[in-house]
Amino acid sequence: MRSPLLLAVAATIALAACGGGGASTPPASGGTGSMQSSQVQSQTAIDTTNALGDPVKATADFNDTTSGTSTAERSMNTTRMLANGVCTNGVEFWSPDKNGDPNSTEEQYFYDSACTELARDVERIYTINGAAETVNRTESQYAIGNTTAIATRTSTVNYVNGSYGSNGYPVVADGFARDATSATNISGSKTIVTGDELVMQAGSSGVNAWCGDSAGYNATGIAALNETFGWDGGVSSGGSRTLNGDGSVTWTATHTGTVFTGAIGSLSIATGSENTTCPIATPQYALAGGTPQGNYSIPVTATYLHGELTSLTVTNATLADGNTLSVTTNSNVSPTNSNFVTGTITSSGSPIATFAVDCFGDGTLTMTASGKQYVIDDWHVVK
């Protein structure tokens, strides 16, 4: 079960779009050094959290593309799947979806293994046209104890050069190219906007090489800082996807990019040509507007079982301005625990912030000196 603190955070997410007028004004250039330092540290912590969240969220989406919640056999395009509506380790699956829509699936992820506390509800409606496919994906997000979604993420996903199974999932062994645009709405306000692409190369024996790129930004910004934050994921290189013997799937890659800040409303995503081969020379998605704050290089290894993150490893990450990041997966707690993934952000050898999230990427970012907290939703800082 989540802590009372995270329940309060979830309530904050639900009210995020209604909090206008209460934000503090950041210090002017003539303010005190300590105030300026505090704002700079907050900017650094938010940039770093988003720099990590960008590849982790993109990888989670890529994993859902190829395996979703079913057993390993669905990844290999055979017919064995979770039985419709049967709770299996906190996951339920339907084909067609619960509404009975043609060419659809629905996946539900729960906070508990008995499938009583809904966390995510993912609906897919797909159209296959030869080697191409379009998927409209809607992900409803729930805080524990809430029966009303606190956020909704809608995506349009396009595939080319692929072959597809009976439920519209691409056959991984054959390879494919995928691109997607997404928007996360919190209380009716478009909050996080992203674009990403994946090139899955043909593989064998459950192993595929892949590459990709991504970009995104916070459309509503952080009112307390009077600015917004964006991330240009550049390129994911050296990627591999491995189907493990226990049915889990492990994704590895080094993700390089740039973090940006700007005035609220100043950022957007520039879309170029889709890539269909690796390596990627020119990313399809890039951030437009804002001021670059520095580059990052983050090697990420993420393992999923039935579509749920079970392990996240980050080693030797290089961040903007020489900042460092350490990330730990707490295997002694449930993946849905709010302290499942924890991280420490360090500047000049001193910790400036920590974060703690569950397997869905929901939690808090806490500044070390002031105790100020920011809300993390779906792997990105939203308030």
Buried (B, 14 or more C-beta within 10 A) or exposed (E): BBBEBBBEBBBBBBEBBEBEEEBEEBBEEEEEEEEBEBBEBBBBBBBBBBBBBBBBBBBBBBBBBBBBBBBBBBBBBEEEBBEEEEBBEBBBBBBBBBEEEEBBBBBBBBBBEEBEBBBBBBBBBBEBEEEBBBBBBBBBBBBBEBEEBBBBBBBEBBBBBBBBBEBBBBBBBBBBBBBBBBBBBBBEEEBBBBBBBBBBBEBEEBEBBBBBBBBBBBBBBBBBBBBBBBBBBBBBBBBBBBBEEEBBBBBBBBBBBBBBBBEBEBBBBBBEEBBEEBEBEEBBBBBBBBEBBBBBBBBBBBBBBBBBBBBBBBEEBBBBBEBBBBBBBEEEEBBBBBBBBBBBBBBEEEEBBBBBBBBBBBBBBBBBEEEBBBBBBBBBBBB
